């Protein structure tokens, strides 16, 4: 794809939709918004928005339509699969690209289609997002891989479990990149190890895809990836789509998870014949716009070059950790070893002593116009381990949550970078953070805690925050 303007890591910031937005601060002033929550969701790229708007003039229901727009829409939808397959270095003869709403749906769909039973075992890491843990718990016996002291995976424990459970292990489910600490797992070594013991591997690549190249074919024969999922909203195309990739043969037999329009060859009063994947797994009218958006975002990343993105994000991460470590009250839960930074994405979790994570996140927003995330990031077991919580601690926390007691629930503050973030933004963040730490006593008097929401807000809450955008 040829874009109207040459895109590079040096100018991509100009092509981020909403980069010029300002946040209303507690004092009523406006400040340029700094978005450090890219691990949750990324902003849309301008070329993506432009391509979507261009396509909408041609939008029509796809497949089986003979109209001019339907033919164009169908071709664009199917071409998007090829772009995704190329991005993942996928063997399209053996594998299929299935569109879903998001990674969560992808994992649930796969858990259904693998035909697991309660005697089967899925080995899952303790650093997983709930979406790559809970679906397996509901379908089979789930065994967790232990962590090392630094929060990374204990690969020896994985091999011990593969040996111990032998051929009962049907799948190893692993994140490509932690959404809490930014650790990037060696998915190909894990794949080779899994295959050695007869297990398949599924990689949740939602966090990995925006930050590293993906090679599903592998490098040496046994280290290929069986199944993988990504979400478009993590990769600068937040238009409600995701992708599940895997062997066609797995999805060929049996009924799809959801049945209905688009999944069949023929239906009579007495029987049904399903079509082949991927259509078999995409019931109902698909999100064609989302597919176009994701394919365009991938084309942008290709033009910029993943090597340039990696280089830039490593610089941001190194600089941020250097500055953060100079604040004595900071406790960092991500890797701080410079030698290992190339093996992590720009996802850093931390706390400030004597300031709750929820209060700190609110202070950053209302005092500095900075968007971060706080809590456990849908990875409760991992955060519990990082915080060194005991079983008794966890039981108390769960009781409090069940009864709506949200105050003082342990968690972390997370900063996560995108390819468009800058050193200047980090400097502003550090200045605001230092201001908060140095003035926490006086700032505490300016905020109130909302028990019903578990949030801290300014006592004089800026009302025009609700008028910035309305339906």
Beta strands, then each sheet from edge to edge (+ up, - down):
strand 1: 22-24
strand 2: 30-32
strand 3: 34-35
strand 4: 95-100
strand 5: 121-125
strand 6: 141-145
strand 7: 169-175
strand 8: 200-204
strand 9: 227-231
strand 10: 242-247
strand 11: 264-267
strand 12: 272-274
strand 13: 330-332
strand 14: 347-352
strand 15: 370-371
strand 16: 373-375
strand 17: 412-416
strand 18: 447-450
strand 19: 455-458
sheet 1: 1+ 2-
sheet 2: 3+ 15+
sheet 3: 4+ 10- 9+ 8+ 7+ 5+ 6+
sheet 4: 11+ 12-
sheet 5: 13+ 14- 17+ 16-
sheet 6: 18+ 19-
end
